[in-house]
């Protein structure tokens, strides 16, 4: 942490419209000379509304969660979560099963 920023008022005065939210001297972006790291790019298809095919969904509630270990298309999962989601486009509710991998 760089405590030299501003004039020391940064911590007390967070709500005020000051530099608190934007520490002026904090450098943005990556430090110079950092190496490029290759990340594998994974394609993720969104859940879609069964009524109108939109993928803009808002989770309304988690219905249930079960520890179920399995694999789908070669991708392992250990948790299955049922969620009701409201479609932003048509407003209707869809129920989805999410296959997730939890570390704990
Ligand atoms: Zn819809």
Boltz pocket constraint, residues with backbone or C-beta under 6 A from the ligand:
constraints:
  - pocket:
      binder: B
      contacts: [[A, 49], [A, 50], [A, 51], [A, 52], [A, 53], [A, 54], [A, 87], [A, 88], [A, 89], [A, 90], [A, 91], [A, 92]]
      max_distance: 6.0
